[in-house]
Amino acid sequence: MPAHSRPESAPALSLRERQVLAHIAAGLSHKQVARRMGISVHTVSTYLRRIRNKRSAPTVAHLIRLSLTENCGPR
């Protein structure tokens, strides 16, 4: 399976989830992501929880790797 593909059974990430993922992978804190996106820190945490539920990404390192495979470059 190519590194950029996801299993067919895995739900797709929403645009906002991919944006949060890209910011986290770029090294921003939850607070910095919230400011850039105009959302609350709680909402950032909610998006990350949803991402982790959709994909196996228990750590920040896993999130960074996921951002590469999901093609979540900086926006």
C-alpha positions in Angstrom: 0.0 0.0 0.0 1.5 3.4 -0.9 2.4 5.7 2.0 -0.1 8.4 0.9 -3.1 6.1 0.9 -5.4 5.2 3.7 -7.3 2.0 4.4 -10.7 2.0 2.6 -12.5 1.4 5.9 -10.9 4.4 7.6 -13.1 7.5 7.5 -11.8 10.6 5.7 -10.5 13.5 7.8 -12.5 16.7 7.4 -10.9 19.9 6.1 -10.8 21.4 9.6 -9.3 18.2 11.0 -6.6 18.2 8.3 -5.9 21.9 9.0 -5.5 21.3 12.8 -3.3 18.2 12.0 -1.1 20.3 9.7 -0.6 23.0 12.4 0.2 20.4 15.1 2.7 18.7 12.7 4.3 22.1 12.1 5.0 22.3 15.8 2.3 24.7 17.0 0.8 24.4 20.4 -3.0 24.0 20.9 -3.2 27.6 21.8 -1.3 28.8 18.7 -3.5 26.6 16.5 -6.6 28.0 18.1 -5.5 31.5 17.5 -4.6 30.9 13.9 -7.8 29.1 13.1 -10.1 31.4 15.1 -11.4 28.6 17.3 -11.1 27.7 21.0 -8.4 25.5 22.5 -11.2 23.1 23.5 -12.2 22.9 19.8 -8.6 22.1 18.8 -8.6 19.3 21.4 -11.9 18.0 20.0 -10.6 17.9 16.4 -7.5 16.0 17.6 -9.6 13.5 19.5 -11.7 13.0 16.4 -8.5 12.4 14.4 -7.3 9.9 16.9 -10.6 8.1 16.8 -10.5 7.9 13.0 -6.8 6.9 12.9 -4.3 5.1 15.2 -2.4 8.2 16.3 -1.8 8.0 20.1 1.2 10.4 20.2 2.3 13.6 18.6 4.9 11.7 16.6 2.1 9.6 15.2 0.1 12.7 14.3 3.1 14.1 12.4 3.5 10.9 10.5 -0.2 10.9 9.8 0.0 14.5 8.5 2.5 13.3 5.9 0.5 10.4 4.8 -2.7 12.4 4.7 -1.0 15.1 2.6 -1.9 17.8 5.2 0.7 20.4 4.3 0.6 24.0 5.7 -2.4 26.0 4.6 
